């Protein structure tokens, strides 16, 4: 299996080494330009959380509030 990394993405030509990805064929993952997390996967960084399409607006607001110190 080959993995190619660039400044903005990681490309894998076989089974993915990333824990939450189940792809087994050629595919890529974008990289967060601010924290460099693969697939925007850093739950403790606002840029990543803002990019997530799979969570509700309410959950996003809660996470961002906790990250940015707006909640106790």
C-alpha positions as CSV (number, residue, x, y, z in Angstrom):
1,X,0.0,0.0,0.0
2,X,1.3,3.5,-0.9
3,X,0.4,6.7,0.9
4,X,1.2,10.1,-0.7
5,X,1.0,13.2,1.4
6,X,0.8,16.8,0.2
7,X,0.3,20.0,2.0
8,X,-3.5,19.8,1.6
9,X,-4.3,16.1,1.3
10,X,-3.3,12.5,2.0
11,X,-3.9,9.9,-0.8
12,X,-4.1,6.2,-0.1
13,X,-4.1,3.5,-2.8
14,X,-5.5,0.7,-0.7
15,X,-7.0,0.0,2.7
16,X,-7.0,3.1,4.7
17,X,-4.7,3.4,7.8
18,X,-7.0,5.9,9.4
19,X,-9.1,4.4,12.2
20,X,-12.5,5.8,11.2
21,X,-12.2,5.3,7.5
22,X,-13.4,2.0,6.0
23,X,-12.4,2.7,2.4
24,X,-10.3,0.0,0.8
25,X,-9.7,1.4,-2.6
26,X,-7.8,4.5,-3.8
27,X,-9.0,7.6,-2.1
28,X,-7.9,10.8,-0.3
29,X,-8.4,12.8,2.8
30,X,-8.2,16.6,3.1
31,X,-5.9,18.1,5.7
32,X,-6.9,20.9,7.9
33,X,-4.8,24.0,6.9
34,X,-4.6,25.2,10.5
35,X,-3.8,22.2,12.6
36,X,-2.8,19.7,9.9
37,X,-5.3,17.0,11.1
38,X,-6.1,14.5,8.4
39,X,-9.7,14.5,7.4
40,X,-10.4,17.6,9.6
41,X,-10.5,15.1,12.5
42,X,-9.4,17.3,15.4
43,X,-12.3,17.6,17.8
44,X,-10.4,20.1,19.8
45,X,-9.8,22.6,17.0
46,X,-12.5,25.0,15.7
47,X,-11.5,24.8,12.0
48,X,-12.0,21.1,12.0
49,X,-15.3,21.2,14.0
50,X,-16.7,23.9,11.7
51,X,-16.1,21.7,8.6
52,X,-18.0,18.7,9.9
53,X,-21.2,18.2,8.0
54,X,-22.3,15.1,9.9
55,X,-23.1,16.8,13.3
56,X,-26.1,19.0,14.1
57,X,-25.8,22.7,14.4
58,X,-26.6,22.4,18.1
59,X,-23.8,20.0,18.7
60,X,-21.4,22.1,16.7
61,X,-22.2,25.1,18.8
62,X,-21.7,23.2,22.0
63,X,-18.3,21.9,20.8
64,X,-17.2,25.3,19.6
65,X,-18.3,26.9,22.8
66,X,-16.3,24.5,24.8
67,X,-13.2,24.9,22.6
68,X,-13.4,28.7,22.6
69,X,-14.1,28.9,26.3
70,X,-17.7,30.2,26.0
71,X,-19.1,27.5,28.3
72,X,-18.2,26.6,31.9
